[in-house]
Amino acid sequence: MTSTPTAAVSVTGRRTTGAAARRRAERVAYDAYLAQCASRQLLDRISDKWVTLVLCALDEDGPSRYSALARRIAGVSQKMLTQTLRSLERDGLVDRAVEPTVPVTVEYTLTTLGASLVDVVHSFKQWAEHHVPQIVEARAVYDLR
């Protein structure tokens, strides 16, 4: 059962809502099954292969420069790596630090929020690496039908 915020009447005659009531009303129940839900958009983002590999690389290698990440993640284009790093920075999962050296040095690190996601992402990566033979076999059986 949900309650509606109680409103008081101010001296001007307007209805006002207390801060606690506004906070309760602003709490949103996220449901990833709904198309426009923010949690669904986040799931889409973190399930991307480049996001998974960037987060794992930063966790395993520590703070890294762009070129080190590009070498570590075989097959990622410059455009995709740049877009992935920007989206991770925007979401607060990766921090970008610029050092005013000549030439400029840019280093990427996991934020606390990003580090809290790494265990889940590593699990995805390890599951994929471990189950490749079964998946290849299942695909072959399916394709023979």
C-alpha positions as CSV (number, residue, x, y, z in Angstrom):
1,M,0.0,0.0,0.0
2,T,1.4,3.4,-1.0
3,S,0.6,6.6,0.7
4,T,0.3,10.0,-1.0
5,P,2.3,12.9,0.4
6,T,0.4,15.0,2.8
7,A,0.2,18.6,1.8
8,A,-0.1,21.6,4.1
9,V,-1.5,25.0,3.4
10,S,1.0,27.8,3.6
11,V,0.2,31.3,4.7
12,T,-0.3,32.3,1.1
13,G,-3.0,29.7,0.7
14,R,-0.9,27.4,-1.5
15,R,-0.6,23.7,-0.8
16,T,3.0,22.7,0.0
17,T,4.5,19.4,0.5
18,G,7.1,18.6,3.2
19,A,10.6,17.5,2.1
20,A,10.2,14.0,3.5
21,A,7.0,13.6,1.6
22,R,8.5,14.8,-1.6
23,R,11.5,12.4,-1.2
24,R,9.0,9.5,-0.7
25,A,7.1,10.6,-3.8
26,E,10.3,10.8,-5.8
27,R,11.5,7.3,-5.0
28,V,11.0,5.3,-8.1
29,A,10.7,1.5,-8.4
30,Y,12.8,0.6,-11.4
31,D,11.7,-2.3,-13.6
32,A,14.1,-3.4,-16.3
33,Y,11.3,-5.2,-18.1
34,L,9.8,-1.8,-19.1
35,A,11.2,-0.4,-22.3
36,Q,11.9,3.2,-21.1
37,C,13.2,2.2,-17.6
38,A,16.6,3.7,-16.7
39,S,17.7,0.4,-15.3
40,R,17.1,-1.3,-18.7
41,Q,19.2,1.3,-20.4
42,L,21.9,0.7,-17.8
43,L,21.7,-3.1,-18.4
44,D,22.1,-2.4,-22.1
45,R,25.2,-0.3,-21.4
46,I,27.0,-2.7,-19.0
47,S,26.3,-5.8,-21.1
48,D,28.2,-4.3,-24.1
49,K,31.3,-6.4,-24.9
50,W,33.6,-3.3,-25.0
51,V,32.3,-2.1,-21.6
52,T,32.9,-5.5,-20.1
53,L,36.5,-5.7,-21.5
54,V,37.4,-2.1,-20.6
55,L,36.2,-2.6,-17.0
56,C,38.0,-5.9,-16.7
57,A,41.2,-4.5,-18.2
58,L,41.1,-1.5,-15.8
59,D,40.6,-3.9,-12.8
60,E,43.3,-6.3,-13.8
61,D,45.9,-3.7,-15.0
62,G,45.1,-0.7,-12.8
63,P,45.1,2.8,-14.0
64,S,45.8,2.8,-17.7
65,R,46.4,5.2,-20.6
66,Y,44.3,5.1,-23.7
67,S,47.0,3.5,-25.8
68,A,47.5,0.7,-23.2
69,L,43.8,-0.1,-23.2
70,A,43.8,-0.1,-27.1
71,R,46.7,-2.6,-27.1
72,R,45.1,-4.7,-24.3
73,I,41.7,-5.0,-26.0
74,A,42.4,-6.6,-29.4
75,G,39.9,-5.6,-32.1
76,V,38.5,-2.5,-30.6
77,S,38.5,0.5,-33.0
78,Q,39.7,3.9,-31.8
79,K,36.1,5.2,-32.2
80,M,34.5,2.4,-30.1
81,L,37.2,2.7,-27.4
82,T,36.7,6.4,-27.2
83,Q,32.9,6.1,-27.1
84,T,33.1,3.4,-24.5
85,L,35.4,5.3,-22.2
86,R,33.2,8.5,-22.5
87,S,30.1,6.6,-21.7
88,L,31.7,4.9,-18.7
89,E,33.0,8.3,-17.5
90,R,29.5,9.8,-18.0
91,D,28.0,7.0,-15.9
92,G,30.5,7.5,-13.1
93,L,32.1,4.1,-13.6
94,V,35.5,5.4,-14.9
95,D,37.5,8.5,-14.0
96,R,39.6,10.3,-16.6
97,A,42.6,12.2,-15.2
98,V,44.5,14.6,-17.4
99,E,48.1,15.4,-16.4
100,P,49.4,18.7,-17.8
101,T,52.7,17.2,-19.2
102,V,54.2,17.5,-22.6
103,P,52.6,15.6,-24.3
104,V,49.4,15.6,-22.2
105,T,49.0,12.3,-20.3
106,V,45.5,10.9,-19.8
107,E,44.9,8.0,-17.5
108,Y,41.7,6.1,-16.8
109,T,40.8,4.4,-13.5
110,L,37.8,2.7,-12.1
111,T,35.7,4.8,-9.7
112,T,34.3,3.2,-6.5
113,L,31.1,2.7,-8.4
114,G,32.9,1.0,-11.3
115,A,34.9,-1.2,-8.9
116,S,31.6,-2.3,-7.4
117,L,30.5,-3.6,-10.8
118,V,33.7,-5.4,-11.7
119,D,32.9,-8.7,-9.8
120,V,29.7,-9.1,-11.8
121,V,31.4,-8.2,-15.1
122,H,34.3,-10.6,-14.4
123,S,31.8,-13.3,-13.8
124,F,30.3,-12.7,-17.2
125,K,33.7,-12.8,-18.8
126,Q,34.8,-15.9,-17.0
127,W,31.5,-17.7,-17.8
128,A,32.0,-16.9,-21.5
129,E,35.6,-18.1,-21.5
130,H,34.7,-21.3,-19.6
131,H,31.7,-22.2,-21.7
132,V,32.9,-21.6,-25.2
133,P,33.2,-25.3,-26.1
134,Q,29.6,-26.0,-25.0
135,I,28.3,-23.0,-26.9
136,V,30.2,-23.9,-30.1
137,E,28.9,-27.5,-29.8
138,A,25.3,-26.3,-29.3
139,R,25.6,-24.0,-32.3
140,A,26.9,-26.8,-34.5
141,V,24.0,-29.1,-33.4
142,Y,21.5,-26.3,-34.1
143,D,22.9,-25.5,-37.5
144,L,22.7,-29.2,-38.6
145,R,18.9,-29.1,-38.2
